[in-house]
Amino acid sequence: FFDSVSPASSFGVTFEDDLTTGYFYAVDTKPDLQILDALHIYNVADVIDKDKPSKIQLAWSDNGKIASLLINNYCHAIFDFENKTGYCRNGFPESNGRWTKKQDRILTDDMIGEIFKTNE
């Protein structure tokens, strides 16, 4: 588990690898810990270089409203807490409709710059 809380709110993120799958979670820490959304990052069986150490980073935008998951300096997922959206490279799972309303959750390289630019 790797987790981080926004410097500007009670929102946080957690990355979990249970040796089967990797998931990235958006959470609200107050009043009680509540999972808002989850994004599938990988199946461990499909990771080619799983025996090599990886660098995990949980990064926040300056305003504390966007969190991203980077593995080996590659952005795998983003949660935009202001717009209640989550994106990952495979777009899985589909939105549950409770927090993330958008159905298209696939993260592209072009989106990364735009998401951070509009939330500076």
C-alpha positions in Angstrom: 0.0 0.0 0.0 1.1 3.5 -0.8 -1.2 6.4 0.2 -1.2 10.2 0.2 -3.6 12.9 1.4 -4.2 16.2 -0.5 -2.4 19.2 1.0 -5.6 21.2 0.5 -8.5 18.8 1.5 -9.5 15.6 3.2 -9.3 13.7 -0.1 -6.6 11.1 -0.6 -5.4 8.3 -2.8 -4.1 4.8 -2.2 -2.3 2.5 -4.5 -2.6 -1.2 -3.7 -0.8 -4.2 -5.2 -2.1 -7.4 -3.6 0.3 -9.6 -5.7 -2.6 -10.3 -8.1 -3.7 -6.9 -9.3 -2.8 -3.2 -8.9 -5.5 -0.7 -8.1 -5.6 3.0 -7.4 -8.3 4.4 -5.1 -9.8 7.8 -4.5 -10.8 8.2 -0.9 -12.3 10.8 1.4 -10.7 10.6 4.8 -13.4 12.5 6.7 -15.6 11.9 8.6 -14.7 8.2 8.1 -12.5 6.7 5.4 -14.7 6.2 2.4 -13.6 4.8 -1.0 -15.0 7.1 -3.7 -13.7 5.3 -6.8 -11.2 2.6 -7.9 -9.1 2.2 -11.1 -7.5 -1.0 -12.3 -3.8 -0.4 -13.1 -2.6 -3.9 -14.0 -2.8 -7.6 -13.5 0.5 -8.8 -12.0 0.6 -11.9 -14.3 0.8 -9.5 -17.3 3.6 -7.3 -16.0 6.7 -8.2 -18.0 9.4 -7.0 -15.6 7.6 -7.7 -12.3 10.9 -9.1 -10.7 12.6 -5.7 -11.0 12.1 -2.9 -8.4 9.7 -0.2 -9.4 9.5 3.5 -8.4 6.0 4.4 -7.1 5.0 8.1 -6.9 1.7 9.6 -5.8 1.8 13.2 -7.0 -0.6 16.1 -6.4 -1.3 19.2 -8.4 -0.3 22.5 -6.8 -3.9 23.2 -5.8 -4.3 19.7 -4.3 -7.3 18.8 -6.4 -5.7 16.3 -8.8 -3.7 13.2 -7.8 -1.7 11.0 -10.2 -0.1 7.6 -10.0 3.3 7.3 -11.6 5.2 4.0 -11.8 8.7 4.3 -13.1 8.0 7.9 -14.1 5.0 6.8 -16.3 1.6 8.2 -15.5 -0.9 5.3 -15.1 -3.9 7.0 -13.5 -5.3 10.4 -12.5 -8.1 11.4 -10.1 -9.6 14.8 -10.5 -11.4 15.5 -7.2 -12.9 18.8 -8.3 -14.7 17.2 -11.3 -15.1 13.8 -9.7 -13.5 11.9 -12.4 -10.9 9.1 -12.6 -8.9 7.9 -15.6 -6.5 5.0 -16.1 -4.8 3.5 -19.2 -7.3 0.7 -19.6 -10.4 2.6 -18.5 -11.4 -0.3 -16.2 -13.7 -0.6 -14.4 -16.6 1.3 -15.8 -17.9 4.1 -13.7 -20.2 3.1 -10.9 -22.1 6.3 -11.5 -21.9 7.4 -7.9 -18.7 9.5 -7.9 -17.3 9.4 -11.4 -20.1 10.1 -13.8 -18.1 9.9 -17.1 -18.1 6.6 -18.8 -15.0 7.2 -20.9 -12.2 6.6 -18.3 -9.3 5.9 -20.6 -6.3 8.0 -19.9 -4.2 9.2 -22.8 -0.9 11.1 -22.9 -2.7 14.1 -24.5 -5.2 14.2 -21.5 -2.5 14.4 -18.9 -1.2 17.9 -19.8 -4.7 19.2 -20.4 -6.0 18.0 -17.0 -3.2 19.6 -15.1 -3.2 22.8 -17.2 -6.9 23.4 -16.5 -6.5 22.9 -12.7 -3.4 25.1 -12.0 
